[in-house]
Amino acid sequence: MPILPLRWVLPNACPIPVTINGGMDLPAWYDMTDLSRADGVDWDTVACSRLFVRNLVKLEGERAPEIPVILGGFSQGGAMALHCGFDAPVALRGIIVLSAYLMAKEGETGLPNAFDAKKAPPVFMGHGEWDDVVPPELAEASRETLIRAGVSLDWHGYPMPHSVCPQELQDLVFWLMARLGIRVEEPKPE
């Protein structure tokens, strides 16, 4: 198996007041007012985090242009990845969305105005069937929006709550390997 140069950048959100948690300061990429709707967010805090993510993606793309950039996250991080990934300042090799959804203003899709499915990076989306934080229906509605828009989407539902499970990680590893051109040979029988 080839060894590829990889660099992992895992930023953390800063603590901000989060409305649905009684205004308590928590690490969050944006303020949320209603998790049952794609527009239940504070768009000013989304815009602030979007600027940070886009600058980070640009910096990484310029730092080592030979290394593919894949944007991803869990929960709010996954929502930000979808929000920023389709018009990122560098071409992405993929977008990873774990237990998250596509944020969208009322009456909009959540995709950029100049969205072009032919240029869109492929998406891996995994969600828990028992998720009690981000409703599965919200993730499924996001899945349908992406499919209708022509996005190459690898969707996986798992019997889990708002978390990550071993099967999801395995599926993600194989998806990542395909994005990076790594081929795995099946073991030969003895």
N, C-alpha and C positions, 0 to 999 in steps of 0.2 A: 504494500500500500504506500503511495507517495506521501511524503511529509510536506504539508503546505504551510507557508508562513501565515500564522493567524495571530491576531491581536484582539483580545477581548476588552471592551470598554463597557463597564457596568455602572452607569451613574445612578445616584440615589436622588430622589425628590427631597426638596427642603421642607421643613415643617411649615404649614400654613393653616389658618383656621378653615375647618371643613364643616359646612352648614349641616349636612345630614348626621354629623357626629356631635351635634350640640355646639358647634363653633369651636371645638377643641382644636388646638394645634396638633397636626399629625403630618408625617411625611406624605405629601400628595403632589401630583403633577398639576392638579387643578381642583377648584372647589366644586362640590356636587350638591345639587339641591333635590334631585330625584333620580334614583338609580333604575327606575322602571321605564325611563324614556331616554331616547338617544339625544334629546336636547336638554336633559336635566343637569346641565353644567353651567358654570360661570365662564362665559366666553373670554372675558378679560384675562383670567388666570390661564385658560387654555392658550391664548395668544402669547403670553409670557413664556410658557413652557415650550411652545412651538418654536419660538425664536431660539431658545437654548438648544433644543434638539437639532434644529436645522444647522446652527453654527457648529455643533459637535460633529454632525455628519460631514459637513464641509471640511472641517479641520482634519478629520480622519481620512477623508478622500484625498486631500492634498498631501498629508503626511506620508502616505504610502500608496500611491495610485495603483500599484500592482496587486494590492491585497483587496479582494472583494469586500464590499460593505453590505452587511445584512443588518437591518434594523428590527428590533423586537422588544417585547416586554410582556409582563404579567399584569393583569388587571388594568389599572390606570396606565401603566407603562405600555401595555398592548394597545390600548385605545389611542395613546399618543403616537405609537408606531404607525397605526393605520391613518391617523390624522396627518402625519408628516411624510409618510413614505411614498405616496403617489406623485408628489412634486418635490422630492428631495433635491438638494443642490448638486448631488452626484448620483450617477446611475446606481441603483441598489441591485444586489443579486437576489434579494428576497426580503419579505416582511414576516415576522413571527408574532402571532397574536394568541396569547394564552389567557383564557378566562376574561375576555374583554369584548368590545363591541366597537362599531363605527359610530362616532359622535356625529350628529347632524342637526342643524337648525331646523325648526319646524318647516315642513314643506320642501326640504332639500334632501339630497342623497348623502351628503357628507363627503362626497368626492370633489376634487378640485374642479374649477370651471373648465379648464383646458384639459380635462382627463382624456387620455388616449389609452385604451386597453392594450393596443399593440406595444406600447412602451412601458406598460405597468409591470412592476416586478411580481413574481409569483408570491402567493401568500400561503403560509401554514397557519391554520386556525384550529385550536383545540379548546374544548369547553366542557365543563362538568355538567352532567345531566341533573345533578342535585345541587347545583350552585345556588346558594341562598344570599349571595351578595350581588352578583351580576346575573339577572334572570336569564335562563337559557333562551327564552323567547326573544330577548333583545339581541343575543348573539346570533340566533337563527335568522332574525330579520336582517342583520348585518350580512350574514352569509348570502341571503337571497339578493340583497342589493349588489353585492360584489359579483355574484354569478350573472345577474342581469346586465351588469356593466361590462362583462366579458373578461373579468379578472381570472387568471389561472389560480384556482383556489383548491387547496388540499384541506378539507374539513374533517375533523375528528371529534366525536362526542364520546365522553368517558363516564363510567359510573362512579362519579366522585363529586365532592362539594367544591367550594372555591379554593382549589389547590392544584397541585401537579401530581400525577401518578406515574409509576414506572413505565406503563405502556405508552403514555404520552411522550415521555422522554425518549423512549426507543423509537417511536414514530418520528419524532423531531430529529433525532440523530440521522436516520436514514434520509429524511428530507434534506437536511443540511448537506449530507454527503453528496446527494444528487446535485444540489446547487453548486457545490464546489468541485464537481467532476471526480469525486473519489468513487472508485468501483470496489465492491467487496466480492471476493470470490467465495463461493460456497465451499465449506469444508469437504474434502474428499473422503468417501467412506473407507474405512480400514479393511 
